[in-house]
Amino acid sequence: MTDSAPVHGTWEPHPAARWEDGFLSGNGHHGALVSGDPNDERVVVTHHTLVRPGGRDPRPPQLADGLPALQDRLLAGDTTAAESFTDGRPLQWVQPFHPAFRIRLRRPPDDCPGYRRDVDFTTGVVRAACTGWTSRLFVSRADDVLVQQVTGPGLTLDIDLDHRLPGAPVGLGVGHGAVLTPEGALLSLRARYPDSDLACTGVTLLTVTGGTTTLTPPGVHIEGARSVLLLTRVHRHTGELDVVAQRRALRDLPTGYDELLDRHAALHRTAYERVTLDLAADPAERALPGSELLKRPRSAALLERLFAAGRYHLLSASGLFPPRLTGLWTGDWNTAWSGAFTNDANLNLQTSSAAAAALPEVTEAHANLIHRQLPDWRDNARAVFGARGAVAPAHTDGESGHSYHFSREYPLHLWTAGADWLLKPLVDHDETHGTRDPRTAAALAEVALFYEDFLTRTDEDGRLVVVPSYSPENRPANASWGTLNAAMDLSAARHALRTAAVYHPGPDADRWNALADRLPPHRINADGALAEWAWPGLEDSYDHRHLSHLYGVWPLDEITPYDTPELAAAAHRALELRGAENDSAHGHLHHALIAARLRDGDRVAHALGQVLDGDFFHASLMSAHYPNRNVYNADAAHTLPAVLIEMLVQSTPDRLVLLPALPAAYAAGALHGVRTRFGAELDLTWTRDGATVVIRPGRTHRVELRTSSGAESLHLVAGEDHVLTLRAW
């Protein structure tokens, strides 16, 4: 496409002074933040299971007996009835995510000419080097271990494991271990949580080549070595961890850095390289360090690199679980919003590129979280609503799927759309791959059963009413948070019932489709906008970061410019009226995703500009929740690739939309390897003069093609490439 290819990595000419600027590596279980300081290398180690216990009541509130009376009051016009529909406990956050410790490698103070630190997205290797010294680290996807190698002539190093990170609680029970071994040394650090029998223990096996190794508790001193290889794992556990057994497990791994890297890269590189984006950027800008590129927010090279970094970080954060609010990383025990999985917007936004960007590893991690928590979802349905089936919580720490994070202002236990919202990526995956995962089918059936029991009240026209109803995290201008017929709840109920019917043809499908038919339509308010609450008299509150009411536009296909033009126009008006509230990154990019579905490239560009101009990205290319890099948060980093794909290519099981919302600033480029929901792989190349599309179908199917020229039918045959040439867009 251009004289030089897009950059698949980033670099800096200086060490990271803040942990937020540390380069990242991860395998979806363990994570590492690397400062790259040659005289005091600091590697913060994290693990998805590390959440601090204590001080919470994880039961869902037992409210089902009072539900009929609440429904009566809301239907009778009592706009504040739901404010007292709790069990009286105060708002309690889920268990907070925290770092384990940092590995410190200190050298005698010295100049370090030629310094550079970088991260290679294709391998996950974070490197720092200067004359006479190199440190390389990756987190193995094959062997679930942090691998770090330091090389140089006559290395002198002091190495220890250090728990003293910001916010570490008083009373943390810390124990160190350091012993010499035939290969070098074994270090361990146990941190027992206050008032708990739970602890986390890290174990690092050192293999030292050359020189001498002596104990300097709690660490070791190495003199005159040629290389040091560190293998590190972390475990959360009860009682005491068998450190000797952990040493044996680490010793049984391959002993060479290169062999360990080859095993890991075979998995990581394959996933990362499936999709690439080229925006015909200036080669000189592509060569800049990330911190300099961030000063050029209109640079195509910046978007290329953020796209690449976003896919890299998303893949690296996904394995045992999908990404948390902070991905897989934090350097502080006081993680904002507990570093939770926040299900009412953030998690699905972060994983929104998984199907199209060919990262089934992310979807599988998402599925892992859902399926291990389904029993708790059933408890939520019974306890709060007296219903069969499943209701998802708005927040989880990864351990409990119970709804216990709620309050008067955030009645999150009343949110019934969560299960459909969380299962939608699994449905997208099935459509993309032409499969029907039986686990997804079973979960969808449980959601449909919930709606069978819950949707029993009707309005004066005989339409079903969702009552109580909640639109995250907003309220009507003239009512309280818990109310009736939130647009998101209506869309989710319809989608869940109809999707469950597709997965379960027969009598169940007939019953569920009939129930979906009885739900009311969306309402268009006096401003010509799609109303956030489809209940007469409820007034919209426009200045809010969430866009829950436009769920039917994105991620669903319920409202489109092609099938429902009147509703699409109303949704577009709602988007025009929506304010940014507190400038949250997820709000801006959610706005961009919806604008792309509504074919508004100017609005996509504006929403992207709010994030790029707002200084939301650290030098690591991980992002922040607020402007000026305030509050470490993965929403922008992980969501941005989905925005860039949606403005170029959109698909449903029966439709392909090309270049629906391309901002004028990106007049040429190429997107390779994107997947569609009708089972094809697609390459798109475009210039101002037109575009070429190569479609590689995995199954035979007829789809509708939508371009700026209109609509036409495409007959795609499995295994036969289909090439399209489009005129100037």
C-alpha positions, 0 to 999 in steps of 0.5 A: 500500500505504501513505501513502508509498512505500518508499525507493529510495536512502539518505542521510547528513548527514555525509561518509564518514570510512572508505572502507567507508562510502562510497556505491557506484556500478558498472556490473559492470566499473568501480566507485566508492566515494565519500566525499562530503567537499566539501573533500576528495572522494575517489573510489576507482576499481575494476575487476573485472579488477584482481588483483595477479599474482605468486607462484602456481602456477596448475596443477591438481595432477597426481594422477590416477594416485594416485586408485585407491589413494586410493579403495582406502584410503578404502573400506577405512576409512583416515579420513586417507588424503586428507590426503596426496593433494596435490602437496606445494605449500603453500596459495596464494591466488588473485590478490588483487583490489585498487583502482586509485587514488582521484580527489581533488578538494580545495577551500579549507577552508570551511564547508559548510552544508546538507550531505547525501550520498545515492545514488539506487538507481534511477539509480546516482547518488551525490551530495554537496551543500551550499550552493554546491557539488554533486558527482554521480557514476555509472558508466555501464552504456551507455558503461563510464565513471565520470562525475562532475560538480562544479558551483558558482559560482566553483569552486576545485579541485585534482584529481589521481589518487592511488595511495596507498591502504592496502596498496599494495605496496612497489615499485609502479611509479607514473607520472603524466601531466598535460597541458592539453587544449582541453576542460580537462586529461587526467590519467593514472596508471600503476601497474606491479606489482612483478616483472611486465610487467602494469600498470593505468592510469587515464585521466581527461579533465576538461572545465572550463566557465569559469575557468582551468586550470593544471598542478600536476603530478601534477594540475591547479588550477582557478580560477573554474569553473562546472562540471567534468566528469570521465570516467574509465576503468581498464585492466589491460594489458601494456606501456604503455597508449596514453593518447592513444588513451584520450583520443580514446575519452573525447572521443568520448563525449557531452559533456553530463552529462545525456545520459550519464546518460540513456543509462545510466539507460535500462539501469540503471533498467529493471533496478532497477525490475522488482521492489519490496518494501513492508513497510508501514513507518512513513513517519517511519522511511523518512525516516531516514538509513541509519546511524540506521535501522541502529540500529533492527534490527526496523524494517520500513523497514530491511528495505525499504531493505536489500532495495532496496540489495541489488538495487542493489548486486548489479546494480551489481556484475554485468557482466563478472563476477558479484560478488566477495566484496567485490562490485565494491569495495574501498579496500584492497589487502589484501582479505580472502580475496583478494576472490575469487569463492568458489564453495563458498558465497558466490558462489551465495548472493550471486546467489541472487535473480537469477532471482526478483528479475528480474535476468537481467543478474546471471545473464549475468555469472555465465554469463560467468565460467563459460563463459570458465573451462570449459577450465580446469574440463576441466583440473581433471577430467583432472589430479585425477581422470583423467576427461573433463568438467569440475570447478569450482574452489572459488576463482577470481580471474576469470582462472584456473578451475584448482583450485590453492587447496587444503591438508590442512585445505581439500582444495578440489581434491577438491570435485566438487559445484561445477560443479552448484552454479554451473550451477544459477542458469543452469538457474533462468534457463532455467526462468524464461524458458522457454528452453534456453541451448545454452551451459548445455546443453553445460556440463551435458553435460560435468559428466555426462561427468565423473560417468560417469568418476568414479562407478565405485566401489560399496559392498557393496549395489552403490550408487555411492560418491562417493570421495573426497568433501568437504563444504565446509568441514567434516569429520566429527567422527571423520575427516578432511576428504576422505572418502566420500559427502558429502550435497552431493556426492550431491545435486549428482551426482543433480541434474547427471545428471538435469538434463543428461538433461533438456537432452539427451533420448535415449541420453545421457539414459537412461545419465545417469538410470540412473547417477543411480538408482544413487547412495545415498539420504541418511542420517538419523543417530542424532539424527534429522538428515540426516547430512552424510556418508551413509557409516555410521560418519561422525559429524556436526560441527554447529557450522559456518558452512557448510550444504553438506549441506542443498543438497538443500533449497536451492537444489535441490528434491530435499528438500521438505515436500511430496514428501519429508516424512521427509527434510524433517523430518530436514533441519529437525532438522539445521538445528536442530542447526547452530551458527553457528560464527564468526558469518559473515553468509553462514552466517546467511543460508544458514540463513534460505534453508533455513529458508524452504524448510522453512516455518519462519518463526520460524527465518527471523526468528531468522537475519535477527535475527542479522544485523540485531542483529549490526551487519553493515552499514556506512552505505553499506548494504554489509555485513561478513563478521563482526559489528561491521562486521568485514571488508568483504564483500558476502554479507549485502547481496546475499543478503538480498533472496533471503531476503525473497523466499523467505519470501514466494514460492517456485516450481519449474517445476511449483509455486507456494508462497505465504507459506511462512515469513513472520515474524509481525513483517511482517504486511502488505506487497506484493511486485511483479514477482517472477518464477517458474520456470514463466514467470509474473510475480507481484504479492503483497499481504498483510495479517493478513486475507488476501492477493491474488495477481496472476499474469501467465503468460508461457506456458500451464501447470498448476502446483500451488499450495501455501498454508497451506490446502493444495494445489490445481491452477492452470491458467494461460494465457499472457497471461491474468492469474490473480487469487487471494484467500487467507484469513488466513494 
